[in-house]
Amino acid sequence: MTDQMTLGKVRMLADLNLLKLTPEHIKQIDEMLAEIGSYGQVHIIVENGHLRYINKVESRKFRNREDED
């Protein structure tokens, strides 16, 4: 990665004016979203005003015999 690209990313993060999330939080949330299949959710859990947990919930659709036709 060039110095120019790094500087651009740093500026972009600074422009976001994040209040609660860090760049690492954003990366972790994005990775979880990428891992979810066709159906799912990512829950962000806040405790005492701070991000504490990220839960990933994956769902799978039941296939009925009628769906197979």
N, C-alpha and C positions, 0 to 999 in steps of 0.2 A: 504494500500500500504506500502510495506516495505521501509526502508531507502535506501536499495540497489537499488530498482526499481526507487525510486525518483532520486537518484544520477545518474543512467543510463539515465533517461529522460533529466536531466539537461545537462549532457555531450552531448547527442545527439543534443539538441537545440544549444549548444555552437558550435558544429562541423558544423552546417549549415551556420554559418557566415552570418546571415540575415542582409541585408542592409536597407530594407524598411519595411518588414513585422515583426510584433511581433508574439509571440506564440498565443496571443488572436486573431489576424487577421487570422492566419492559422486555428484556431479552428472555427471561424465564417464562413470562406470560405468552410471548410469541411462540416459543418452543412448544408449550403445552397446546396452544391452538393448532399448531402444525401437526401434532401427534393425534389429534381427535379425528375419528373417522367421519362418516356421513352424518352422524347425529352425536351431539354432545354439548357439554357446557364447561366453562371455566368459571369457578367461583372465587372471588377475591374476598378474603375474610379480614375485616378490620377489628382490632381490639385496642381499646384505650386510645383511639385516634391514630394507630399505627398499623401498617400492613403486617399481618402475622402469618397468614396461611394462604396458599393457593390450592384449591381443590379442583381436580379434573374429574368430570363425570362423563362416562361414555355410555351411549345407549345403542341398542341393536334392535332392529325391527324384526318382529316375528314374521316368518314366511308361512302363509296359509296355503293350503292345497289349491285354492282358487287362484292365488297369485302365480302359481307355477304354470298355468295354462297360457 
